Amino acid sequence: MIKPRIWTIRVAVVLSMFEFASSAAIADETVTIGGSRAVLIRPASPRASVILMPGGSGAINPGEHGEINGLKGNQLVRTRSAYAARGLAVLVVDAGTDLSSAVQYMAAIKRPVTVVATSRGTQRAAEGIARGARPDALVLTSGFLSAESGGGSNVMSIIGSPSALPRTLVIHHRNDGCKVTVPAGVDPFVKWSGGRARVAWLNGGRNDGDPCEARGYHGFNGLDGQVVGLAAGFR
């Protein structure tokens, strides 16, 4: 009976070492891109890369060792590890990060590079593309898409021409109650894109508190898995 026990112990040790190595391979770390800090999660063998651009102020306030000190509840911030678990290298950027530099940084890790932006982050993504950033694909969730979205400055007005738009997926909740990202803004954007954009509509989830915040339909409360699955699969 001794040998089976030894074998069991050895297997347990090997599994523990494997789990430690795997977790170490996807640990969050702080990196500096163009003078601005961002948080990187890098699997050992990534199959693609995503750049996550949170909404609101965009200020994630990265610490020294990969910790995020701002916008912790934002839909993209709270799901960042779920993208890494799907084998993607993940960069969560702060509001001041130059998007073109971020795309180049992640391209050196693994292409294709998809930018995933939510709410006011969609404006910052559009500004980066207008200044010359060239991601392989773009995902816009709860976006400031068109004049009909209700928010004035929007992706259409910032980019100007659909010729500058990469392949784009719009993810929007049918009952988004935020006055600056109303669902009526989606169709005009898709038509303007000239075939470069398509939409995935979501339903359900929970709607609590401010309709423009992370706990509402606007923030896909209760639907994180669906959002990540759609965004991570779009390349």
Rosetta silent file (secondary structure, phi, psi, omega in degrees, C-alpha in Angstrom):
SEQUENCE: MIKPRIWTIRVAVVLSMFEFASSAAIADETVTIGGSRAVLIRPASPRASVILMPGGSGAINPGEHGEINGLKGNQLVRTRSAYAARGLAVLVVDAGTDLSSAVQYMAAIKRPVTVVATSRGTQRAAEGIARGARPDALVLTSGFLSAESGGGSNVMSIIGSPSALPRTLVIHHRNDGCKVTVPAGVDPFVKWSGGRARVAWLNGGRNDGDPCEARGYHGFNGLDGQVVGLAAGFR
SCORE:     score description
SCORE:     0.000 S_00000001
   1 L     0.000   -9.026 -176.748    0.000    0.000    0.000 S_00000001
   2 H   -71.306  -44.440 -175.389    3.027    2.299    0.272 S_00000001
   3 H   -60.227  -46.203  178.167    3.634    2.727   -3.440 S_00000001
   4 H   -57.194  -37.023  179.454    0.112    3.956   -4.296 S_00000001
   5 H   -65.879  -41.938  178.625    0.413    6.552   -1.520 S_00000001
   6 H   -62.451  -42.593  179.878    3.772    7.742   -2.871 S_00000001
   7 H   -62.503  -42.164  179.504    2.323    7.918   -6.374 S_00000001
   8 H   -62.576  -41.713  179.310   -0.645    9.932   -5.099 S_00000001
   9 H   -63.470  -43.576 -179.246    1.655   12.351   -3.315 S_00000001
  10 H   -62.326  -42.023  178.433    3.791   12.761   -6.428 S_00000001
  11 H   -62.039  -42.926 -179.759    0.724   13.446   -8.574 S_00000001
  12 H   -62.086  -40.339  179.247   -0.505   16.012   -6.073 S_00000001
  13 H   -64.894  -44.417  179.670    2.864   17.744   -6.100 S_00000001
  14 H   -61.693  -44.592  179.404    2.956   17.809   -9.906 S_00000001
  15 H   -63.217  -40.072  178.676   -0.584   19.209  -10.091 S_00000001
  16 H   -63.239  -41.455  178.663    0.245   21.854   -7.508 S_00000001
  17 H   -64.165  -39.843  179.309    3.317   22.864   -9.490 S_00000001
  18 H   -64.266  -44.608 -179.373    1.247   23.029  -12.675 S_00000001
  19 H   -64.054  -39.902  178.799   -1.419   25.161  -11.030 S_00000001
  20 H   -63.750  -44.446 -179.662    1.236   27.490   -9.614 S_00000001
  21 H   -63.460  -40.528 -179.226    2.932   27.812  -13.010 S_00000001
  22 H   -65.293  -44.590 -178.648   -0.377   28.485  -14.737 S_00000001
  23 H   -66.682  -36.668  179.003   -1.410   31.128  -12.236 S_00000001
  24 H   -65.746  -32.570 -176.857    2.021   32.750  -12.421 S_00000001
  25 H   -70.105  -22.664 -177.927    1.767   32.872  -16.208 S_00000001
  26 L  -117.526   23.809  177.596   -1.398   34.987  -16.079 S_00000001
  27 L   -68.486  143.521  176.636   -0.606   37.223  -13.120 S_00000001
  28 E   -68.832  142.027  175.063   -1.475   40.893  -13.536 S_00000001
  29 E  -141.727  152.504  178.212    1.474   43.228  -13.974 S_00000001
  30 E   -91.730  131.408  177.526    1.874   46.950  -14.438 S_00000001
  31 E  -126.523  159.268  178.631    3.496   48.113  -17.668 S_00000001
  32 E  -114.611  125.454 -178.862    4.285   51.567  -19.009 S_00000001
  33 E  -126.464  113.285  179.710    3.228   52.492  -22.535 S_00000001
  34 L    58.557   34.481  178.548    4.098   55.922  -23.832 S_00000001
  35 L    86.280   -1.823 -179.943    4.481   57.301  -20.326 S_00000001
  36 E  -116.435  140.505  179.105    1.126   55.942  -19.124 S_00000001
  37 E   -81.138  147.419  174.430    0.582   52.922  -16.919 S_00000001
  38 E  -144.395  166.457 -179.801   -1.597   49.992  -17.942 S_00000001
  39 E  -111.999  126.569 -176.838   -2.268   46.534  -16.529 S_00000001
  40 E  -111.766  135.216  169.550   -1.187   43.485  -18.514 S_00000001
  41 E  -121.065  117.544 -171.326   -2.312   39.873  -18.113 S_00000001
  42 L  -124.791  103.201  174.115   -0.188   37.638  -20.312 S_00000001
  43 L   -62.038  161.136 -177.487   -0.857   33.895  -20.630 S_00000001
  44 L   -60.000  -40.670 -178.630    2.150   31.714  -21.405 S_00000001
  45 L  -134.048   74.881 -177.326    1.019   31.097  -25.014 S_00000001
  46 L   -64.454  147.451  179.290   -1.622   33.677  -25.988 S_00000001
  47 L   -99.564  -12.072  178.416   -3.669   33.037  -29.123 S_00000001
  48 E  -172.467  178.904 -179.246   -4.615   36.700  -29.632 S_00000001
  49 E  -131.643  149.046  172.856   -4.686   40.014  -27.754 S_00000001
  50 E  -130.350  145.174  172.817   -7.352   42.371  -26.450 S_00000001
  51 E  -113.650  119.268 -177.196   -7.104   45.951  -25.247 S_00000001
  52 E   -99.228  125.689 -178.630   -9.846   46.812  -22.749 S_00000001
  53 E  -117.420   99.048 -177.022  -10.950   50.460  -22.558 S_00000001
  54 L   -65.193  167.134  179.033  -13.255   51.062  -19.556 S_00000001
  55 L   -89.684 -157.141 -179.019  -15.979   53.683  -19.460 S_00000001
  56 L    58.198 -138.710  179.320  -16.534   56.633  -17.167 S_00000001
  57 L   -69.971  -18.949 -177.225  -13.409   58.662  -16.522 S_00000001
  58 L    77.531    0.708 -175.662  -11.273   55.784  -17.788 S_00000001
  59 L   -86.371   96.932  179.064   -8.967   56.252  -14.788 S_00000001
  60 L   -86.598  -11.856  176.269   -8.119   52.759  -13.535 S_00000001
  61 L    48.995   64.835 -178.164   -5.190   54.144  -11.483 S_00000001
  62 E   -62.683  141.892  174.065   -2.830   51.152  -11.809 S_00000001
  63 L   -87.762 -164.545 -176.217   -0.578   50.387   -8.853 S_00000001
  64 L   -76.874  -25.415 -169.575    2.966   49.106   -8.929 S_00000001
  65 L  -126.813   40.233  175.033    2.171   45.415   -9.179 S_00000001
  66 L    86.118    2.990  179.528   -0.799   45.022  -11.519 S_00000001
  67 L   -81.348  145.604  178.036   -3.467   46.172   -9.113 S_00000001
  68 E  -108.222  124.733 -173.779   -6.324   48.327  -10.389 S_00000001
  69 L  -109.922    1.369  178.534   -7.449   51.019   -7.954 S_00000001
  70 L  -138.244  152.753  178.325  -10.186   52.736   -9.954 S_00000001
  71 L    56.524   37.747 -175.891  -13.331   51.687  -11.834 S_00000001
  72 L   -62.531  -29.279 -179.133  -13.205   48.236  -10.238 S_00000001
  73 L   -86.920   -9.457 -179.310  -16.859   47.579  -10.974 S_00000001
  74 L   -54.657  142.841 -172.447  -16.679   48.603  -14.631 S_00000001
  75 H   -56.952  -39.825 -179.452  -17.794   45.762  -16.883 S_00000001
  76 H   -76.467  -34.890  179.067  -14.467   45.433  -18.666 S_00000001
  77 H   -67.306  -45.465 -175.470  -12.372   45.800  -15.515 S_00000001
  78 H   -71.199  -17.464 -178.877  -14.317   43.199  -13.566 S_00000001
  79 L  -107.903    9.562 -173.332  -14.121   40.664  -16.413 S_00000001
  80 H   -58.010  -37.697 -178.945  -10.477   41.127  -17.416 S_00000001
  81 H   -70.689  -24.924  178.149   -9.396   37.744  -16.044 S_00000001
  82 H   -67.250  -32.658  175.649  -12.154   36.008  -18.007 S_00000001
  83 H   -68.873  -42.326  178.168  -10.491   37.133  -21.251 S_00000001
  84 H   -63.648  -36.315  179.230   -7.145   35.794  -20.065 S_00000001
  85 H   -64.704  -19.472  176.472   -8.800   32.504  -19.132 S_00000001
  86 L   -91.495   10.766  175.920   -9.765   32.202  -22.807 S_00000001
  87 L    86.672   18.907 -178.539   -6.109   32.362  -23.824 S_00000001
  88 E  -103.493  139.461  168.364   -5.956   36.052  -24.677 S_00000001
  89 E   -74.592  132.985 -171.221   -3.254   38.505  -23.703 S_00000001
  90 E  -121.980  131.202  173.445   -5.108   41.340  -21.974 S_00000001
  91 E  -123.909  117.470  175.190   -4.176   44.988  -21.597 S_00000001
  92 E   -98.048  115.974 -172.556   -6.416   47.201  -19.460 S_00000001
  93 E   -97.569  151.973  172.671   -5.542   50.785  -20.331 S_00000001
  94 L   -86.034  164.980 -175.829   -5.840   53.976  -18.344 S_00000001
  95 L   -57.660  -30.896 -176.315   -7.522   57.014  -19.868 S_00000001
  96 L   -86.998    0.555 -177.086   -4.185   58.591  -20.771 S_00000001
  97 L   -73.706  129.972  177.061   -2.787   55.614  -22.672 S_00000001
  98 L   -71.620  121.631 -173.529   -2.081   56.289  -26.339 S_00000001
  99 H   -66.199  -39.076  179.569   -4.103   53.724  -28.260 S_00000001
 100 H   -60.665  -43.127  178.319   -1.732   53.484  -31.215 S_00000001
 101 H   -65.957  -37.178  179.179    1.166   52.697  -28.869 S_00000001
 102 H   -65.892  -40.932  178.274   -0.989   50.175  -27.009 S_00000001
 103 H   -63.082  -44.135  179.025   -1.907   48.391  -30.248 S_00000001
 104 H   -63.178  -39.545  179.401    1.747   48.192  -31.243 S_00000001
 105 H   -61.698  -46.681 -178.298    2.667   46.898  -27.789 S_00000001
 106 H   -74.643  -29.733  176.802    0.089   44.112  -27.909 S_00000001
 107 H   -62.653  -32.677  178.259    0.854   43.288  -31.555 S_00000001
 108 L   -70.978  -19.911  176.135    4.393   42.466  -30.426 S_00000001
 109 L   -87.106  -54.431  177.949    2.886   39.945  -28.005 S_00000001
 110 L  -169.942  121.898  168.217    0.292   38.364  -30.298 S_00000001
 111 L   -88.712  156.621    1.561   -1.877   39.414  -33.218 S_00000001
 112 L   -75.193  156.669  178.802   -4.705   39.833  -33.967 S_00000001
 113 E  -110.736  120.042  178.415   -5.296   42.752  -31.601 S_00000001
 114 E  -110.573  128.883  173.337   -8.910   43.602  -30.775 S_00000001
 115 E   -89.822  127.097  177.132   -9.869   46.792  -28.966 S_00000001
 116 E  -117.971  116.283 -176.643  -12.861   46.325  -26.655 S_00000001
 117 E  -124.960  147.538  179.071  -14.351   49.581  -25.383 S_00000001
 118 E  -129.550  144.658  174.676  -17.424   50.314  -23.296 S_00000001
 119 L    50.393 -123.984 -179.346  -19.570   53.416  -22.760 S_00000001
 120 H   -64.818  -18.278  173.817  -17.342   56.548  -22.699 S_00000001
 121 H   -63.865  -24.110  177.924  -14.446   54.275  -23.540 S_00000001
 122 H   -69.022  -32.123  174.281  -15.974   53.993  -27.028 S_00000001
 123 H   -65.186  -43.911 -179.777  -15.339   57.720  -27.496 S_00000001
 124 H   -66.560  -35.407  176.495  -11.702   57.272  -26.459 S_00000001
 125 H   -63.774  -44.301  178.977  -11.355   54.304  -28.808 S_00000001
 126 H   -62.431  -40.331  178.553  -12.726   56.388  -31.677 S_00000001
 127 H   -62.809  -40.272  178.403  -10.330   59.228  -30.829 S_00000001
 128 H   -64.951  -41.080  178.466   -7.403   56.796  -30.902 S_00000001
 129 H   -66.995  -39.680  178.100   -8.463   55.396  -34.269 S_00000001
 130 H   -62.844  -27.925  179.079   -8.939   58.918  -35.646 S_00000001
 131 L   -89.234    1.108  173.371   -5.336   59.648  -34.603 S_00000001
 132 L   117.923   -0.111  176.466   -4.031   56.602  -36.446 S_00000001
 133 L   -64.546  139.856 -176.603   -4.413   53.542  -34.200 S_00000001
 134 L  -131.175   73.612  172.632   -4.983   50.438  -36.315 S_00000001
 135 L   -69.458  161.636  178.258   -6.334   47.491  -34.330 S_00000001
 136 L   -75.564  -27.216 -179.123   -7.341   44.379  -36.248 S_00000001
 137 E  -155.310  162.499 -176.167  -10.868   44.533  -34.852 S_00000001
 138 E  -137.477  134.225  174.579  -13.047   46.692  -32.629 S_00000001
 139 E  -120.907  125.456 -178.709  -15.793   45.810  -30.148 S_00000001
 140 E  -116.110  114.955 -179.500  -18.076   48.597  -28.914 S_00000001
 141 E  -112.707  135.530 -177.829  -20.297   47.820  -25.930 S_00000001
 142 L    47.121   52.999 -166.838  -22.975   50.220  -24.667 S_00000001
 143 L   -89.719  155.564  166.626  -21.472   52.710  -27.058 S_00000001
 144 L   -84.111   86.711 -165.840  -21.753   56.389  -27.917 S_00000001
 145 L   -95.586  -44.498 -174.019  -22.309   55.373  -31.517 S_00000001
 146 L  -146.260  176.256  177.748  -24.293   58.002  -33.396 S_00000001
 147 H   -59.311  -32.534 -179.324  -26.238   61.229  -32.892 S_00000001
 148 H   -71.833  -11.605  175.881  -29.264   59.061  -32.166 S_00000001
 149 H   -68.071  -25.887  174.613  -27.420   57.559  -29.177 S_00000001
 150 L   101.341    4.461 -171.602  -28.170   60.847  -27.412 S_00000001
 151 L  -113.933   14.012 -179.097  -24.731   61.899  -26.286 S_00000001
 152 L    74.857 -108.820  178.830  -23.409   64.498  -28.722 S_00000001
 153 L   -60.640  131.310 -174.488  -19.839   63.382  -29.464 S_00000001
 154 L  -149.440  173.929 -176.063  -19.918   59.820  -30.768 S_00000001
 155 H   -58.861  -43.626  179.533  -17.944   57.243  -32.718 S_00000001
 156 H   -60.229  -48.564 -176.011  -19.389   58.350  -36.048 S_00000001
 157 H   -70.322  -30.591 -178.810  -18.649   62.035  -35.530 S_00000001
 158 H   -75.672  -46.379 -177.939  -15.160   61.380  -34.121 S_00000001
 159 H   -75.071  -37.666  174.483  -13.950   58.958  -36.807 S_00000001
 160 L    88.776  -53.135 -177.754  -15.670   60.867  -39.600 S_00000001
 161 L  -127.128  136.023  178.485  -15.476   58.257  -42.347 S_00000001
 162 H   -64.806  -14.466  179.600  -16.371   54.560  -42.151 S_00000001
 163 H   -65.057  -21.786  179.460  -13.265   53.826  -44.236 S_00000001
 164 H   -89.694   -4.501 -176.202  -11.216   54.245  -41.044 S_00000001
 165 L   -83.296  125.832  173.479  -13.366   51.794  -39.105 S_00000001
 166 L   -72.894  176.614  172.861  -11.890   48.322  -38.525 S_00000001
 167 E   -54.522  128.891 -168.959  -14.103   45.237  -38.481 S_00000001
 168 E  -131.231  136.148  171.797  -16.510   46.094  -35.692 S_00000001
 169 E  -114.441  126.471  173.851  -18.881   44.274  -33.386 S_00000001
 170 E   -99.617  126.454  174.104  -21.472   46.288  -31.469 S_00000001
 171 E  -114.598  119.673 -174.092  -22.769   44.682  -28.278 S_00000001
 172 E  -141.384  143.114  176.158  -25.794   46.495  -26.897 S_00000001
 173 E   -86.682  133.198 -177.283  -28.557   45.764  -24.399 S_00000001
 174 L   -62.838  -22.421 -177.592  -32.022   46.188  -25.833 S_00000001
 175 L  -113.689   23.547  176.706  -33.143   47.904  -22.641 S_00000001
 176 L   -54.512  118.338 -176.743  -30.129   50.135  -22.038 S_00000001
 177 L   -98.043    6.943  179.709  -31.668   53.018  -20.097 S_00000001
 178 L   -74.481  129.841 -172.359  -28.704   55.371  -20.210 S_00000001
 179 L   -68.664  -12.925 -179.268  -29.765   58.597  -21.951 S_00000001
 180 L  -107.375    1.069  176.570  -26.486   58.880  -23.896 S_00000001
 181 L  -136.888   44.837 -176.313  -26.344   55.290  -25.192 S_00000001
 182 L   -66.425  149.005 -177.626  -29.941   54.594  -26.088 S_00000001
 183 H   -57.475  -25.854 -178.926  -30.559   51.550  -28.310 S_00000001
 184 H   -63.039  -15.143 -179.886  -31.913   53.781  -31.098 S_00000001
 185 H   -81.506   -8.783 -173.809  -28.337   54.852  -31.803 S_00000001
 186 H   -75.078  -53.165 -175.028  -27.228   51.400  -32.948 S_00000001
 187 H   -58.989  -43.461  176.942  -28.931   51.000  -36.328 S_00000001
 188 H   -59.159  -35.884  178.776  -27.774   54.375  -37.743 S_00000001
 189 H   -67.602  -45.187 -178.827  -24.203   53.436  -36.816 S_00000001
 190 H   -62.510  -40.463  178.119  -24.414   50.006  -38.437 S_00000001
 191 H   -65.601  -42.425  179.100  -25.846   51.541  -41.625 S_00000001
 192 H   -61.469  -32.596 -175.393  -23.146   54.220  -41.660 S_00000001
 193 L   -65.915  -17.090  178.902  -20.427   51.566  -41.345 S_00000001
 194 L    63.744   35.823  178.199  -21.135   50.277  -44.844 S_00000001
 195 L    95.439   -3.280 -179.253  -20.901   46.635  -43.827 S_00000001
 196 L   -81.945  -16.479 -176.096  -17.932   47.001  -41.489 S_00000001
 197 E  -124.571  145.475  171.079  -20.057   46.656  -38.334 S_00000001
 198 E  -134.243  164.865 -173.403  -22.605   44.163  -37.069 S_00000001
 199 E  -122.500  142.934  170.645  -24.592   44.066  -33.865 S_00000001
 200 E  -118.094  115.178  179.688  -25.240   41.494  -31.142 S_00000001
 201 E   -90.847  137.956  176.909  -28.269   42.394  -29.020 S_00000001
 202 E  -117.183  151.079  177.963  -28.522   41.174  -25.435 S_00000001
 203 L  -130.320  163.650  173.342  -31.553   40.839  -23.178 S_00000001
 204 L    82.879 -158.156 -174.542  -32.127   40.089  -19.523 S_00000001
 205 L    84.453 -158.978 -178.055  -29.769   40.467  -16.628 S_00000001
 206 L  -125.249  151.812 -178.529  -30.389   42.894  -13.777 S_00000001
 207 L  -130.358   99.043 -176.681  -30.981   46.633  -13.688 S_00000001
 208 L  -124.637  139.908  172.993  -30.029   48.274  -10.382 S_00000001
 209 L    72.137 -148.152 -176.945  -29.226   51.870   -9.492 S_00000001
 210 L   -60.640  125.571 -177.827  -28.029   54.499  -11.963 S_00000001
 211 L   -66.093  -11.592  178.625  -29.027   53.456  -15.518 S_00000001
 212 L  -102.692    8.586 -176.580  -25.650   54.709  -16.822 S_00000001
 213 L  -110.750  179.342 -169.474  -23.542   52.731  -14.371 S_00000001
 214 L   -67.536  -21.647 -177.128  -22.114   49.205  -14.144 S_00000001
 215 L   -90.619    0.342  178.697  -24.997   47.662  -12.182 S_00000001
 216 L   -97.003 -178.236  173.939  -27.610   48.536  -14.787 S_00000001
 217 H   -58.067  -32.802  178.351  -28.472   47.022  -18.149 S_00000001
 218 H   -55.336  -36.741 -179.902  -25.944   49.551  -19.485 S_00000001
 219 H   -98.082   13.118  176.956  -23.210   47.629  -17.656 S_00000001
 220 L    54.556   42.840  178.568  -24.600   44.195  -18.613 S_00000001
 221 L   -58.515  120.384 -179.312  -25.234   43.326  -14.971 S_00000001
 222 L    87.410    0.552 -176.876  -25.640   39.535  -14.811 S_00000001
 223 L  -122.591   19.536 -175.383  -24.551   39.055  -18.425 S_00000001
 224 H   -55.234  -42.545 -178.264  -20.765   39.141  -18.121 S_00000001
 225 H   -60.836  -40.129  179.643  -20.291   35.664  -19.554 S_00000001
 226 H   -67.661  -42.164 -179.725  -22.234   36.512  -22.701 S_00000001
 227 H   -63.054  -48.178 -179.820  -20.366   39.756  -23.256 S_00000001
 228 H   -61.602  -43.087  179.933  -16.960   38.130  -22.794 S_00000001
 229 H   -60.119  -43.300  179.511  -17.893   35.235  -25.055 S_00000001
 230 H   -67.697  -47.869 -175.486  -18.980   37.545  -27.868 S_00000001
 231 H   -68.622  -42.690 -178.163  -16.069   39.969  -27.542 S_00000001
 232 H   -67.910  -26.926 -178.726  -13.379   37.303  -27.088 S_00000001
 233 L   -87.686   -4.936 -177.173  -14.651   35.382  -30.108 S_00000001
 234 L   -97.220  108.540 -179.108  -14.617   38.381  -32.438 S_00000001
 235 L  -142.767    0.000    0.000  -11.291   38.605  -34.249 S_00000001
